[in-house]
Amino acid sequence: MNLYKTTINPIARFATPLRGDTMFGQMCWAIRYKFGEKRLKELLANYQSNPFLIVSDGFTSGYLPKPKIPSRFLGEGEDKKANRKKIWLSLEDLTNGDFHNGKTPKEVGEDTSQTVMRNSINYLTFTTDDSGAFAPYGVNEMRLSKKDIYFLIDEEQFGFEELKIAFEAVSLMGYGKDSTVGKGRFEIGDFQKVEIKEDSKTLMALSPFSLEGLVCKNCFYEPFVRFGKKGGDRANENPFKKPLLLADCGGVVVLNEKPTKRYIGKAITNFSTHSDIVHQGYAIALPIKDIDE
């Protein structure tokens, strides 16, 4: 499998955080729209044993998140409170274990958010509700800096050109919530192939992933609950999926021996009223400096 990276430039506000498993779902819809439902079903047929695509979260351009491991491995010293705010690292510092070189969000380009007030309208009566009362509610929207997104693809199944076409479709459709009213639009930079030395038994996840069936020496992570919703025309009926308990991005797995795959986790199925829906329970596994127990 080959690892690629591109940098996106958001040109609209986002209503949904840039998460790899959500982006994977949107890529599947883009594949269906651009290449047909038959092509998507072919790609998903072996996803549980042989994934064709794994997408990372979106990271501040030029940086990656600090691994979620105990303080004793991070070399935070006495000033733990200040160091815990330094959540971004360069790829070089991350792979070399120089966690003390972390940067704060202010130093690398902080995202901002604001609450936008809205009001529901009944388009039969053109009032806000049955009583005509004013009932506003708030929606959180984010202004994002440039973000790096990584894609791990099996080019025997899913070609590089297909990847670019599908991702371009997502950029035009918009990512996440409220894309139909212009949210989540972005411009795409050039794709770069990423080569990383794979000589470590310690791996950091670049998106939320499933721990089910994982065999390892040790594992450090923060839990993440995914309350998923269906997209496209499948949102016309019951749009909700069952909640999924995952390990969050930045989780670290210490293997017993050097890895043979460039990812960790597993695909997740049978969590929706549609049996053919597949969730990306995989994460791109980035080798970092081995942890000394």
C-alpha positions in Angstrom: 0.0 0.0 0.0 1.1 3.5 -0.7 0.8 6.6 1.5 -0.1 10.0 0.0 -0.6 13.4 1.6 -2.3 16.5 0.3 -3.0 19.9 1.9 -6.5 21.4 1.7 -7.3 25.0 1.9 -10.8 25.5 3.5 -12.8 28.2 1.6 -15.9 28.0 3.7 -16.7 27.3 7.4 -16.9 23.7 8.6 -19.7 22.4 10.8 -18.1 19.0 11.3 -14.5 18.3 12.6 -12.2 16.7 10.0 -12.2 13.1 11.0 -10.8 10.2 8.9 -13.7 7.9 9.4 -16.2 10.6 8.4 -14.1 11.5 5.4 -13.9 7.8 4.4 -17.7 7.7 4.3 -17.9 10.8 2.1 -15.2 9.3 -0.2 -17.5 6.2 -0.6 -20.4 8.4 -1.6 -18.1 10.3 -4.1 -16.9 6.9 -5.6 -20.6 5.9 -6.0 -21.4 9.2 -7.7 -18.3 9.3 -10.0 -17.8 5.6 -10.8 -21.1 4.0 -10.0 -22.6 1.8 -7.3 -21.2 -1.4 -8.8 -17.6 0.0 -8.5 -18.2 0.9 -4.8 -19.5 -2.5 -4.0 -16.5 -4.1 -5.6 -14.2 -2.0 -3.4 -16.1 -2.7 -0.2 -16.4 -6.5 -0.9 -13.0 -7.2 0.7 -12.7 -4.2 3.0 -12.8 -6.3 6.2 -9.7 -8.3 5.1 -8.0 -6.0 2.5 -8.8 -2.3 2.7 -8.6 -0.3 -0.5 -8.5 3.1 1.2 -7.8 4.4 4.7 -8.1 8.2 5.4 -6.5 10.2 8.3 -7.9 13.0 10.3 -7.1 16.5 9.2 -4.0 18.0 10.8 -2.6 21.5 11.0 -0.4 21.8 7.8 3.2 20.7 8.5 2.4 19.0 11.8 1.0 15.8 13.4 -0.6 15.4 16.8 1.4 14.5 19.9 0.8 10.8 20.8 -1.6 10.1 23.6 0.9 8.3 25.9 1.7 8.8 29.6 3.7 11.8 30.6 6.7 9.7 31.6 7.3 8.8 28.0 6.9 12.4 26.7 9.7 13.9 28.7 7.4 16.7 29.9 9.4 17.4 33.0 8.1 19.4 35.9 6.0 21.9 33.9 3.5 19.3 32.7 0.6 21.9 32.5 2.4 24.1 30.0 3.8 21.1 28.0 0.4 19.5 27.6 -0.7 22.5 25.6 2.0 21.7 23.0 -0.1 19.3 21.0 1.6 19.5 17.5 4.8 18.0 16.4 6.7 17.9 13.1 7.1 14.4 11.5 10.8 14.4 12.2 10.3 15.2 15.9 7.6 12.6 16.2 9.5 9.8 14.6 12.7 10.7 16.6 10.8 10.9 19.9 11.6 14.6 20.4 8.2 15.2 22.0 9.6 18.2 24.0 9.6 20.2 20.7 5.9 20.4 20.6 4.0 23.5 19.5 0.8 25.1 20.8 -2.2 25.7 18.5 -1.3 29.5 18.7 2.2 28.8 17.4 1.1 26.8 14.4 -2.2 28.5 13.4 -5.1 28.2 15.6 -8.6 27.3 14.3 -11.5 29.5 15.5 -15.1 28.6 16.1 -18.3 30.6 16.7 -21.9 29.8 17.4 -24.4 30.8 14.7 -28.0 31.3 15.7 -30.7 29.7 13.6 -34.4 29.1 13.7 -36.5 26.2 12.5 -39.3 27.1 10.0 -42.4 25.1 9.1 -42.6 25.7 5.4 -46.3 24.7 5.4 -47.2 27.6 7.7 -44.1 29.7 7.3 -43.8 30.1 11.0 -41.2 28.8 13.4 -43.4 26.2 15.0 -47.0 25.3 15.6 -47.5 28.2 18.0 -45.6 30.7 15.9 -43.2 31.2 18.7 -39.6 32.4 18.2 -37.4 29.4 19.1 -33.7 30.0 18.1 -30.9 27.5 18.5 -27.2 27.6 18.1 -24.9 25.8 15.6 -21.1 25.7 16.1 -19.1 26.6 12.9 -15.3 26.5 12.5 -12.9 28.5 10.5 -10.0 26.0 9.7 -6.4 26.7 8.8 -4.8 24.7 6.0 -4.9 21.0 6.8 -2.9 18.0 5.8 -4.8 14.8 5.1 -3.1 11.4 4.5 -4.5 8.6 2.3 -3.3 5.0 2.4 -4.4 3.2 -0.7 -4.0 -0.2 -2.3 -3.3 0.8 -5.9 -4.1 -2.7 -7.1 -7.7 -2.1 -6.0 -8.1 1.6 -6.1 -6.0 3.7 -8.4 -4.3 7.0 -7.6 -6.3 8.8 -10.3 -9.5 7.5 -8.8 -8.4 8.8 -5.4 -7.9 12.3 -6.9 -11.2 12.3 -8.7 -13.2 11.1 -5.7 -11.5 13.6 -3.3 -12.1 16.5 -5.8 -15.8 15.5 -5.8 -15.9 15.7 -2.0 -14.2 19.2 -2.1 -17.0 20.4 -4.4 -19.9 18.7 -2.6 -18.7 19.9 0.8 -17.7 17.9 3.9 -19.9 17.1 6.8 -22.9 18.8 8.2 -24.7 21.6 6.3 -22.7 20.9 3.1 -26.0 21.6 1.2 -25.9 25.2 2.3 -22.2 25.7 1.4 -20.3 24.5 4.5 -17.2 22.2 4.3 -15.9 23.4 0.9 -12.2 23.3 0.3 -9.4 23.6 -2.4 -7.0 20.7 -2.8 -3.2 21.0 -3.2 -0.8 18.6 -4.9 -0.6 15.0 -3.7 2.8 13.9 -2.4 3.9 10.3 -1.9 5.2 9.9 1.7 8.0 7.5 2.5 8.5 6.6 6.2 11.1 4.3 7.8 9.2 1.3 9.1 11.7 0.1 11.7 9.7 0.6 14.9 7.3 -1.6 16.9 5.6 1.5 18.3 2.8 2.9 16.0 0.6 6.0 16.3 -2.9 6.0 14.8 -3.8 8.9 12.5 -7.6 8.5 13.0 -10.0 6.8 15.3 -9.7 3.0 15.1 -11.2 -0.2 16.5 -9.3 -2.1 19.2 -11.3 -5.3 18.6 -9.0 -8.3 18.0 -5.8 -6.3 18.4 -2.8 -8.3 19.6 -0.1 -6.1 21.1 2.4 -5.7 23.9 0.8 -2.5 25.1 -1.7 0.2 24.0 -2.4 3.8 25.1 -5.4 5.8 23.9 -8.3 8.0 24.8 -11.8 6.7 24.0 -13.9 8.2 21.3 -17.6 7.5 20.7 -18.8 7.8 17.1 -22.5 8.7 16.8 -22.7 8.2 13.1 -25.4 9.2 10.6 -26.2 8.0 7.2 -25.6 10.2 4.2 -27.0 10.7 0.7 -30.5 9.2 -0.1 -30.1 6.8 2.9 -30.7 9.7 5.3 -34.3 9.9 4.1 -35.4 7.1 6.4 -33.9 6.4 9.9 -30.6 8.3 9.5 -29.0 7.1 12.8 -26.4 4.4 13.2 -25.5 2.6 16.4 -22.8 4.3 18.5 -19.3 2.9 18.1 -16.6 2.9 20.8 -13.2 3.6 19.3 -9.7 4.5 20.3 -9.1 8.2 19.3 -6.6 9.6 16.9 -3.1 9.7 18.5 -3.6 6.4 20.2 -0.4 4.3 20.4 0.1 0.6 20.0 3.3 -1.2 21.0 3.6 -4.5 19.0 5.5 -7.6 19.9 7.4 -7.5 16.6 7.8 -5.2 13.7 4.6 -4.6 11.7 3.8 -6.2 8.4 1.0 -3.8 7.6 0.9 0.0 7.4 -2.4 0.2 9.4 -4.1 -1.0 12.5 -7.7 -1.7 13.5 -10.5 -3.4 11.6 -13.5 -2.6 9.5 -16.8 -2.4 11.4 -20.1 -3.8 10.1 -23.6 -4.6 11.3 -24.2 -1.4 13.2 -27.0 0.0 11.0 -30.3 -0.9 9.4 -28.4 -1.2 6.1 -26.3 -4.4 6.3 -23.9 -3.2 3.6 -22.7 -0.1 5.4 -19.0 -0.4 6.4 -17.3 1.9 8.9 -13.5 2.7 8.6 -12.4 1.1 11.9 -8.8 1.2 10.5 -6.2 3.9 11.1 -3.0 4.6 9.2 -0.2 3.5 11.6 2.7 5.9 11.8 5.9 4.4 13.2 7.4 6.5 16.1 10.3 6.0 18.4 10.0 2.8 20.4 8.7 3.3 24.0 11.1 2.0 26.6 9.0 0.4 29.4 
